[in-house]
Amino acid sequence: MTTTMKRLTAAVLATTLVVALSGCSNWSKRDRNTAIGAGAGAIGGSVLTNGSGLGTVGGAAVGGIIGHQISK
């Protein structure tokens, strides 16, 4: 991959991240905890199952439920 392509990819990813996170600015604490739990669970599920799609989705579901329950 060329340097120009790496820079373009980084710029696109950064822009996407900024746009995605700006939509989360008015979320409640429970909503944020649910999203964070789902993200962490997806990463954990993917790592534990060596990238299995089912493991990633299962981890996201369990993490989202835990994140939702923590903020009660």
C-alpha positions as CSV (number, residue, x, y, z in Angstrom):
1,M,0.0,0.0,0.0
2,T,1.4,3.4,-0.9
3,T,1.9,6.2,1.5
4,T,-0.8,8.3,-0.3
5,M,-3.3,5.4,0.0
6,K,-2.5,5.0,3.7
7,R,-3.1,8.7,4.3
8,L,-6.4,8.7,2.4
9,T,-7.6,5.6,4.3
10,A,-6.7,7.3,7.6
11,A,-8.5,10.5,6.6
12,V,-11.6,8.6,5.6
13,L,-11.6,6.6,8.8
14,A,-11.1,9.7,11.0
15,T,-14.0,11.5,9.2
16,T,-16.3,8.5,9.6
17,L,-15.4,8.3,13.3
18,V,-16.2,12.0,13.8
19,V,-19.5,11.8,12.0
20,A,-20.5,8.6,13.8
21,L,-19.7,9.9,17.3
22,S,-21.4,13.3,16.7
23,G,-24.7,11.4,16.5
24,C,-24.1,10.1,20.0
25,S,-23.8,13.4,21.7
26,N,-27.3,13.5,23.2
27,W,-27.5,9.9,24.3
28,S,-28.4,9.1,27.9
29,K,-25.9,7.4,30.2
30,R,-27.7,4.1,29.8
31,D,-27.5,4.3,26.0
32,R,-23.8,5.1,26.1
33,N,-23.1,2.2,28.5
34,T,-25.1,-0.2,26.2
35,A,-23.1,0.9,23.2
36,I,-19.8,0.6,25.0
37,G,-20.7,-2.8,26.4
38,A,-21.7,-4.0,22.9
39,G,-18.5,-2.8,21.4
40,A,-16.4,-4.3,24.1
41,G,-18.3,-7.5,23.9
42,A,-17.9,-7.7,20.2
43,I,-14.2,-7.3,20.5
44,G,-14.0,-9.9,23.2
45,G,-16.2,-12.4,21.4
46,S,-14.2,-12.0,18.2
47,V,-10.9,-12.5,20.1
48,L,-12.1,-15.5,22.0
49,T,-13.6,-17.3,19.0
50,N,-10.7,-16.4,16.5
51,G,-12.9,-14.0,14.5
52,S,-16.0,-16.1,14.2
53,G,-19.0,-14.0,13.2
54,L,-21.3,-15.8,15.6
55,G,-18.9,-15.2,18.5
56,T,-18.6,-11.5,17.6
57,V,-22.4,-11.1,17.5
58,G,-22.9,-13.1,20.6
59,G,-20.2,-11.1,22.5
60,A,-21.9,-7.9,21.3
61,A,-25.3,-9.0,22.5
62,V,-24.0,-10.1,25.9
63,G,-21.9,-7.0,26.3
64,G,-24.8,-4.8,25.4
65,I,-27.0,-6.4,27.9
66,I,-24.4,-6.1,30.7
67,G,-23.7,-2.4,29.7
68,H,-27.5,-1.7,29.9
69,Q,-27.9,-3.3,33.3
70,I,-24.9,-1.6,34.8
71,S,-26.5,1.8,34.5
72,K,-29.6,0.9,36.4
